[in-house]
């Protein structure tokens, strides 16, 4: 019989995202092959360039303010990006934390 899995995110190790200084990721689950449910922290002023995912992606802003695609998103904002749609750039206006559900592989990023 399958069992529920619990993860105490307060004791898990955040990982630096080396291509994007000022960002850290906390993996939570892999809902589909190459997919990801994760928390992402960005220091104020951090930029993640325009990118594309070959899958749908869902994002919820937990805290702080982030600008994406020219729109300012504060805590409580949710957005959906369909597969193969321009995503970003993402700029942390303040320190920000988001939770992301990506239903497939990462995709390609433009150069900073």
C-alpha positions in Angstrom: 0.0 0.0 0.0 1.3 3.5 -0.9 2.0 5.9 1.9 1.9 9.7 2.1 5.3 11.4 2.0 6.1 14.4 4.2 9.0 16.8 3.9 9.9 19.4 6.5 11.1 22.2 4.3 12.5 24.1 7.3 15.3 21.5 7.6 16.0 20.9 3.9 19.1 22.2 2.2 18.6 25.1 -0.3 20.7 24.7 -3.5 22.4 27.6 -5.3 21.4 28.0 -8.9 24.8 28.7 -10.3 23.7 30.1 -13.7 21.7 32.8 -11.8 23.6 34.3 -8.9 21.3 35.3 -6.1 18.9 32.4 -6.6 18.4 29.3 -4.6 16.1 26.3 -5.2 14.5 23.9 -2.8 13.3 20.8 -4.7 10.1 19.3 -3.2 8.9 16.7 -5.7 9.1 15.4 -9.3 5.4 15.1 -10.3 6.2 13.8 -13.8 9.5 12.8 -15.5 11.9 15.8 -15.6 9.2 17.9 -13.9 9.6 19.8 -10.7 7.7 21.2 -7.8 10.1 23.5 -6.0 10.5 26.7 -3.9 12.7 29.4 -5.4 14.3 32.3 -3.6 15.7 35.3 -5.4 17.6 38.1 -3.8 16.4 41.7 -4.6 17.7 42.7 -8.0 18.3 39.2 -9.2 17.3 38.5 -12.9 16.4 35.3 -14.6 16.3 35.9 -18.4 13.6 35.1 -20.9 13.2 31.4 -21.3 10.9 28.7 -22.7 9.7 25.4 -21.2 8.4 22.7 -23.4 5.7 22.1 -20.8 3.1 24.0 -18.7 4.3 25.8 -15.6 2.4 27.2 -12.6 3.9 29.8 -10.2 2.6 31.2 -6.9 4.3 34.1 -5.2 4.7 33.2 -1.5 6.4 36.5 -0.4 8.0 39.6 -1.8 7.5 41.2 -5.2 8.7 39.9 -8.6 8.3 41.4 -12.0 7.7 39.0 -14.9 6.9 39.9 -18.5 6.6 43.5 -17.4 4.0 42.8 -14.7 4.6 43.4 -11.0 3.5 40.4 -9.0 3.2 40.5 -5.2 2.7 37.8 -2.6 -0.6 36.0 -3.4 -0.2 36.3 -7.1 -0.6 33.1 -9.2 0.4 32.8 -12.9 0.3 30.1 -15.5 2.5 29.8 -18.5 1.5 27.3 -21.3 4.1 25.1 -22.9 6.5 26.8 -25.4 5.4 30.3 -24.3 7.8 33.1 -23.6 8.4 33.1 -19.9 10.0 36.1 -18.1 12.3 37.8 -17.7 11.8 37.5 -13.9 13.3 40.3 -11.9 13.2 40.3 -8.0 12.0 43.8 -7.0 12.4 42.7 -3.4 13.7 39.5 -2.0 11.1 37.0 -3.2 10.1 33.4 -2.8 7.9 31.5 -5.2 6.6 28.0 -5.5 6.7 26.5 -9.0 5.1 23.4 -10.6 6.7 22.6 -13.9 5.2 19.6 -15.7 8.2 18.6 -17.8 11.8 19.4 -18.6 13.5 22.8 -17.9 13.9 24.2 -21.4 16.2 26.9 -22.8 17.3 30.3 -21.3 18.5 33.4 -23.2 21.9 34.7 -22.2 22.0 37.5 -19.7 
